[in-house]
């Protein structure tokens, strides 16, 4: 009986871990949506048009030096968008 109870607890924990949303930088499915992302992130397109979870921001100081705080689509929400990768041509 005790083994069965421990198995149920383990299974519930594993399912909860799988249900968690994506972290910043993880792929997501709908620009402007938050359902695929962790709290404080929103889904938007990168320069390469890939959809990924990005940190919501209000000012540039909330973003990393390789990111720009800019609007998510045509909404009033802004996110830290990664700068496009630059080729050095070496």
Phi and psi in degrees as a GROMACS rama.xvg file:
@    title "Ramachandran Plot"
@    xaxis  label "Phi"
@    yaxis  label "Psi"
@TYPE xy
-65.5963  -37.7957  UNK-2
-63.7383  -40.7938  UNK-3
-62.9489  -41.5507  UNK-4
-65.8995  -42.0438  UNK-5
-65.9949  -36.631  UNK-6
-63.4297  -41.3272  UNK-7
-64.2952  -41.7415  UNK-8
-64.1489  -43.6886  UNK-9
-62.0088  -43.9687  UNK-10
-62.4248  -43.1141  UNK-11
-63.2438  -39.9236  UNK-12
-65.3767  -40.8979  UNK-13
-65.2441  -41.3619  UNK-14
-65.0851  -40.0317  UNK-15
-64.18  -39.7082  UNK-16
-64.5258  -38.4146  UNK-17
-70.1258  -26.6082  UNK-18
-82.0259  -9.83109  UNK-19
-66.8219  148.301  UNK-20
-77.4026  165.595  UNK-21
-70.442  147.837  UNK-22
-81.6942  169.106  UNK-23
-53.5976  128.841  UNK-24
95.6888  -15.1525  UNK-25
-74.6153  154.771  UNK-26
-70.2852  153.041  UNK-27
-142.305  175.787  UNK-28
-113.086  -17.2798  UNK-29
-141.523  113.774  UNK-30
-57.1231  134.389  UNK-31
88.4693  -8.15094  UNK-32
-95.2893  157.287  UNK-33
-114.331  -5.47292  UNK-34
-62.9611  -28.4906  UNK-35
-91.9079  -4.03422  UNK-36
-116.7  159.244  UNK-37
-68.8876  163.957  UNK-38
-56.3803  131.481  UNK-39
94.2459  -1.91211  UNK-40
-116.98  159.88  UNK-41
-141.895  151.094  UNK-42
-84.5978  132.203  UNK-43
-156.045  167.743  UNK-44
-82.9258  140.179  UNK-45
-82.6101  178.464  UNK-46
-58.9214  -28.5564  UNK-47
-88.2813  7.51279  UNK-48
73.05  9.28956  UNK-49
-76.8969  139.206  UNK-50
-87.8047  130.228  UNK-51
-148.979  158.077  UNK-52
-72.5694  131.745  UNK-53
-129.786  147.838  UNK-54
-67.9826  130.592  UNK-55
-70.1219  139.802  UNK-56
-140.736  160.952  UNK-57
-115.705  -29.424  UNK-58
-135.624  159.996  UNK-59
-60.1085  -30.6615  UNK-60
-64.6056  -16.2486  UNK-61
-82.9941  -8.21819  UNK-62
-105.964  159.817  UNK-63
-70.4857  166.054  UNK-64
-65.4147  -21.5603  UNK-65
-99.0476  22.2249  UNK-66
-131.815  158.469  UNK-67
-125.859  130.146  UNK-68
-78.7762  107.453  UNK-69
-143.252  164.937  UNK-70
-60.5432  146.098  UNK-71
-91.8756  105.204  UNK-72
59.0686  -129.716  UNK-73
-105.211  13.9528  UNK-74
-82.2107  173.509  UNK-75
-86.6087  -2.9067  UNK-76
-87.7644  139.105  UNK-77
-115.346  155.665  UNK-78
-141.348  160.352  UNK-79
-80.1587  99.5696  UNK-80
-87.8673  130.111  UNK-81
-67.1464  143.641  UNK-82
-67.5972  151.552  UNK-83
-63.6448  142.14  UNK-84
-65.2079  136.467  UNK-85
-108.54  136.706  UNK-86
-86.2271  132.624  UNK-87
-88.8303  -14.4442  UNK-88
66.9972  26.6595  UNK-89
